[in-house]
Amino acid sequence: MSDTARPSIVWFRHDLRLADNPALTAAFERESPVVCVFIWAPDEEGDWPPGAASRWWLHHSLARLDEQLRARGNRLLLRRGPTMETLQSLTTETGATAVFWNRRYEPAVVRRDARVLKELKHAGVEVVHTNSALLFEPWDVQTGAGRPYQVFTPFWKACLAKPAPEEPWPAPQRLCEVAAPPAGLELSELHLLPRIPWDRGFYDVWQPGELEAQQELSRFVAERIGHYPLARDIPGEAGTSRLSPRLHFGELSPRQVWWQSNRNNPGSSIQVPGSPANTFLREIGWREFAHHILHHFPQTVRSPLRERFDNFPWRRDAAALKAWQRGQTGYPIVDAGLRELWATGWMHNRVRMIVGSFLTKDLLISWTAGARWFWDTLVDADLANNTLGWQWIAGCGADAAPYFRIFNPVSQGEKLDGDGRYVRRWAPEISQLPDAVIHRPWEADPNELQRAGIELGRDYPEPVVDHAVARKQALEAYGK
């Protein structure tokens, strides 16, 4: 049997789809049997193994991927790590001569993958690793001086000057399985779902899987992308794409998003001023930028990019942090966002900025505490995006918000949720307050509170800080 006819292994990771999957396509083109495997090895991801909400999504996305593979004559083999030993065992069991995977960019995973690559090649196994997660590889975008970018706008301008991404590839119609498929685990044996059913609300909001992701992208482009520039900032409306978990787990590729979003002019760079597609794809650009920063500055997962923040006087206040985590700060837009997060595993992007500013600048609690909480509670928890976002709002990262930019949780709520629709949904105990005070319940007069059935401090908390005082203290701390 020639090597091209011998089995190949496709190692699935953050690419849980069949369409526009370069590793799967490359293995399929060998015209030989394919072993599709997912290896659960969270301890190999350093300090950032998947959080609880991510594991929920992973469980259901793996189930849907297996269904897709079975419809094409194959199946998803589940194994538990260590990864190196698992892949070596599979090559022996199946006679596979090649292993295909799509690249990841988290520092611990990059180091692990380099070891796997070296050992497999040493054993005479062909290894093919490709890009499926980004439009542009982090090392392919450089300044004129050959350095990485640290500011978004010139970074994205450089990306748009490059040739447009290739058209997405179709899914293989059939994937031949090996004659004697190796044994694997049942999905339940990975223990990804919680023992205590805190995830009940997730099922009302999300349906993980590639087909669902494609449908969601199509609906967004058909129904909402035209209103995106304005609607994306209104948390009470369905104005955002909600594609972030799809992109993180690879149920969608960024090329699919690029081409479908820009379908009127897909073969060229996005250069139309004011175009809704341009505004939306700029957010895809921020995702690219986050991975660019993570690749070139891997220390940022634990340390600020701006070294002057190494000794910043962050406060240690367990009670304030707990109030923030539970959505009990007394500031309705902050509390609504954190309650939405706990109930659904997701938070509106603009509200993420508000709650992040509140933690780091009103409470002066380190961005790392917020990053850890988001990591465990977000279904779209992505190390590159999470790190960039938190360092941005804290003012200590790439292209960071200036230190004097401190979101006022009252004015932000009134500006973005003027009718209180968002707050009333997630903080129902104050839902009967009139619009004029829904974002500042402590200013409601006694009659308004009585009619709404609220006693502050009992039914809804008093503010944990005075924003005006906290702002002054933050400016003093940041200005030193």
BATI-270048 format. One record per residue (C-alpha): x, y, z. Coordinates in steps of 0.001 Angstrom, whole numbers, padded with zeros to 6 digits, always signed. Example, Ala and Ser with C-alpha at 12.3 -4.5 7.8 and 13.67 -1.06 7.14 Angstrom:
<pts>
+012300-004500+007800 +013670-001060+007140 
</pts>
This chain:
<pts>
+000000+000000+000000 +001400+003432-000943 +001592+006202+001647 -001051+008181-000234 -003493+005271+000189 -002728+004699+003852 -004915+006367+006479 -004526+009952+007584 -005419+011423+010959 -007233+014741+011222 -006817+016184+014711 -009788+018472+015410 -009307+021334+017850 -010845+024832+017527 -012098+023966+014030 -015283+022013+014673 -016643+022185+011129 -016385+020383+007800 -016669+023320+005381 -013622+025522+004806 -011508+023299+007013 -008011+023257+005433 -006698+020329+007482 -009710+018150+006661 -009638+019149+002993 -005929+018336+002704 -006485+014892+004224 -009530+014275+002003 -007515+015095-001118 -005147+012189-000397 -008048+009902-001348 -007347+007594+001581 -009222+006674+004759 -009450+009419+007359 -009449+009079+011134 -011097+012129+012717 -010088+012582+016341 -010636+015070+019125 -008278+014771+022113 -009374+016152+025482 -006226+017350+027240 -007083+020513+029217 -003987+020220+031425 -001870+020886+028331 -003300+024403+027985 -001236+025886+030796 -003025+028284+033115 -006000+028554+030757 -007829+025233+030395 -011363+025675+029037 -013747+027253+031528 -017101+025844+032563 -019179+027710+029962 -016713+026831+027193 -016893+023163+028148 -020678+023301+027826 -020380+024641+024299 -017639+022169+023425 -019774+019205+024470 -022630+020144+022166 -020422+021223+019286 -018570+017899+019377 -021900+016068+019285 -022983+018021+016225 -019633+017464+014495 -019969+013731+015019 -023424+013840+013427 -021995+015677+010432 -019185+013158+010031 -021524+010179+010325 -023675+011629+007544 -020548+011393+005360 -019568+007856+006288 -017150+008676+009104 -017317+009527+012799 -015557+011549+015469 -013192+009532+017635 -012859+010890+021172 -009745+010263+023203 -008252+011677+026389 -004670+012982+026446 -001726+013189+026770 -001863+014311+023169 +001534+013060+022043 +000982+009533+023312 -002548+009496+021891 -001443+010465+018377 +001449+008005+018467 -000941+005264+019542 -003391+006124+016769 -000720+006003+014074 +000214+002526+015310 -003388+001323+015593 -004452+002566+012160 -001248+002530+010147 -001679+006255+009485 +001321+007940+007893 +000161+011553+008141 -001422+013828+010763 -003253+017012+009801 -004303+019832+012095 -005204+023511+012033 -003081+025884+014039 -003903+027428+017396 -002179+030466+018879 -002346+030234+022673 +001223+030232+024086 +000977+026934+026008 -000715+025224+023063 +001892+026552+020612 +004651+025040+022756 +002770+021736+023016 +002152+021618+019276 +005829+022242+018549 +006770+019218+020675 +004129+017073+018967 +005349+018174+015547 +008959+017328+016387 +008157+013904+017842 +005858+012872+015003 +008357+013883+012348 +011093+012048+014248 +008882+008943+014077 +008580+009316+010304 +005018+010641+010311 +004140+013389+007853 +002680+016435+009585 +000622+019138+007878 -000562+022085+009954 -002547+024885+008401 -004388+028118+009164 -008135+027925+009551 -008808+030400+012362 -007573+033718+010954 -007687+035759+007784 -004017+036666+008142 -001305+034875+010076 +000095+037043+012906 +003610+036894+011471 +002485+037979+007999 +001386+041471+009087 +004267+043799+009999 +005091+047462+010180 +007411+048994+007597 +010240+048382+010079 +009380+044690+010263 +007888+044883+013756 +004501+043825+015105 +001741+046395+015337 +000510+047655+018697 -002174+050017+017377 -005275+048667+015654 -005980+051182+012886 -002647+050876+011043 -002751+047117+011643 -006137+046765+009958 -005119+049118+007175 -002146+046847+006483 -004433+043814+006465 -006828+045415+003996 -003933+046234+001681 -003243+042507+001299 -005001+040291-001259 -008520+039421-000201 -009027+036062+001538 -009630+033067-000685 -013158+031894-001279 -014206+029343+001367 -013859+025682+000462 -016879+023344+000468 -017191+020441+002874 -016179+017001+001587 -019242+015069+000530 -017903+011755+001780 -015065+010801+004104 -013890+007212+003892 -013407+005579+007297 -010671+003061+008121 -011680-000578+007827 -011342-001257+011543 -012112+002011+013369 -010217+002362+016653 -012130+002497+019911 -012846+005797+021589 -014688+007348+024495 -018324+008260+024744 -018847+012023+024801 -020269+011810+028319 -016974+010319+029504 -015252+013649+028922 -017427+015128+031709 -017810+018484+029975 -021299+019274+031245 -021889+020595+034769 -023118+018321+037531 -025244+021125+038976 -027608+022390+036229 -026611+026070+036262 -026638+025874+032455 -030435+025666+032018 -030628+029122+030460 -028005+028274+027848 -030366+025905+026031 -032869+028701+025450 -030244+030896+023806 -027727+028691+021988 -027655+025758+019603 -023996+024911+018995 -022937+023276+015739 -021720+024074+012237 -025116+024029+010526 -026580+026302+013184 -023590+028628+012835 -024081+028910+009082 -027770+029638+009586 -027002+032293+012174 -024498+033988+009862 -026998+033929+006994 -029723+035449+009167 -027427+038172+010404 -026338+039147+006892 -029887+039030+005541 -031666+040765+008413 -029316+042758+010641 -026017+043706+009041 -027562+046800+007410 -028470+048181+010849 -025302+046973+012541 -023409+050310+012827 -026104+051760+015097 -027852+048707+016533 -024643+047067+017791 -024470+049560+020690 -028007+048958+021970 -027982+046043+024433 -031759+045753+024484 -031856+044981+020742 -030615+041992+018751 -028163+044175+016873 -024937+042197+017119 -023952+039071+015199 -023484+036783+018245 -020989+034827+016159 -018112+035033+018639 -018498+031498+020080 -018933+030150+016550 -015621+031681+015523 -013830+030636+018687 -014761+026970+018329 -014341+027082+014586 -017921+026280+013654 -017428+029150+011231 -014247+030305+009546 -013419+034005+009248 -013254+033508+005477 -016889+032395+005483 -017808+035469+007509 -015782+037735+005190 -017271+036427+001962 -020863+036216+003105 -020805+039611+004829 -019235+041284+001818 -021064+039270-000791 -021654+042279-003055 -017913+042689-003510 -016268+039601-001975 -013130+039428-004060 -011613+042708-002938 -010675+044513+000231 -013385+046292+002186 -012886+049963+001442 -016392+051382+001213 -016713+054253+003745 -019773+053881+005913 -020609+050419+004598 -022370+048262+007214 -020206+045338+006092 -017128+047492+006604 -018201+048331+010151 -018937+044702+010973 -015773+043304+009422 -013744+045845+011338 -014800+043851+014404 -013385+040742+012714 -010266+042870+012331 -010121+043372+016094 -010185+039593+016468 -007254+039381+014066 -005448+042092+016026 -005988+040216+019298 -004273+037145+017880 -001513+039309+016425 -000791+040723+019889 -001025+037326+021582 +001453+035800+019133 +004030+038570+019389 +003550+039342+023089 +002589+036029+024737 +003433+037397+028184 +000265+039497+028038 -001861+036556+029197 -000477+037239+032682 +001255+040656+032523 +000318+044072+031124 +001805+044986+027760 +002608+048421+029165 +005287+047685+031715 +004577+050788+033782 +001459+048987+035014 +003501+046151+036540 +003305+047804+039956 -000078+049494+039619 -001814+049766+043035 -004745+047454+042335 -007017+046885+045309 -007711+043510+046858 -011364+043626+047844 -013035+040221+047892 -016443+041633+048850 -016472+044179+046021 -015297+041567+043516 -018051+039189+044625 -020683+041913+044322 -019447+042617+040802 -019442+038942+039812 -022982+038448+041085 -024402+041599+039524 -025026+043246+042893 -023125+046519+042495 -026179+048789+042697 -025535+050149+039202 -028255+048636+036990 -026422+048501+033626 -023437+046802+035299 -025615+044350+037196 -027733+043560+034137 -024638+042706+032099 -023182+040391+034705 -026512+038657+035224 -026908+038190+031473 -023455+036617+031492 -024311+034181+034264 -027653+033203+032741 -026598+032859+029096 -022809+032611+028954 -022640+035783+026894 -022686+039538+027396 -023357+042349+024969 -020054+043791+023743 -020734+047390+024744 -021814+046246+028185 -018570+044273+028484 -016754+047595+028221 -018953+049165+030901 -018580+046312+033401 -014840+046125+032662 -014402+049835+033290 -016404+049543+036503 -014209+046737+037835 -010859+048288+036926 -011594+051973+037437 -014504+052309+039861 -013409+049408+042052 -009690+049541+041127 -009604+045732+041000 -007097+044218+038581 -008080+043375+035042 -006763+039856+035701 -009680+039177+038071 -012118+040195+035361 -010302+038149+032740 -010526+035059+034964 -014254+035547+035588 -014993+036003+031904 -012834+032985+031077 -014992+030719+033207 -018407+032191+032381 -018293+033139+028676 -019169+030601+025997 -016965+032646+023653 -014000+032786+026075 -011026+033225+023774 -007570+033842+025216 -006536+036379+022582 -009770+038374+022675 -010163+038142+026441 -006632+039365+027092 -006766+042212+024582 -010196+043352+025745 -009365+043461+029427 -006013+045155+028931 -007676+047649+026590 -010332+048690+029085 -007806+048771+031942 -005533+051021+029871 -002498+048735+030126 -002503+046961+026760 -002261+047454+023017 -004127+050444+021586 -005531+050836+025087 -008247+053228+026148 -006600+056325+027681 -006475+056213+031451 -008898+059120+031756 -011589+057260+029797 -013786+055992+032599 -017261+054828+031648 -019985+056439+033746 -022375+053543+034398 -025359+055866+034786 -024886+057965+031648 -023922+054882+029641 -027088+053140+030746 -029236+056158+029924 -027583+056614+026542 -027668+052984+025404 -030720+051691+027278 -032857+054785+027604 -036122+052875+027870 -034596+050465+030397 -035502+047419+028312 -032188+045668+028935 -032039+046474+032629 -035647+045463+033201 -034988+042069+031645 -031948+041234+033742 -032728+043160+036934 -036476+042509+037234 -036600+043604+040865 -036367+047226+039712 -038451+046796+036569 -041336+048910+037895 -039218+052034+038301 -039895+054784+035722 -037423+055348+032888 -036143+058548+034489 -034610+056690+037433 -034235+053119+036175 -030457+053659+035861 -030155+055593+039144 -032602+053969+041574 -030960+055656+044574 -032317+058956+043231 -035889+057708+043071 -038148+059450+045567 -039781+057366+048330 -043122+057258+046520 -041537+055905+043332 -039700+053233+045306 -042864+052304+047185 -044929+052033+043989 -042193+049844+042480 -042134+047645+045578 -038471+048342+046248 -036541+048939+049410 -032967+049773+048516 -030534+047635+050415 -033112+044871+050693 -034642+044288+047251 -031831+045880+045281 -028410+046911+046587 -027215+050389+047327 -024281+051393+045070 -021062+049738+046258 -019159+052935+045415 -019943+056531+044580 -018942+056811+040932 -017869+060444+041201 -015572+059684+044140 -014296+056463+042522 -013538+058323+039290 -011430+060867+041145 -009510+058125+042939 -008928+056257+039678 -007607+059348+037927 -005215+059900+040803 -003989+056290+040700 -003668+056195+036907 -002057+059597+036724 +000878+058679+038947 
</pts>
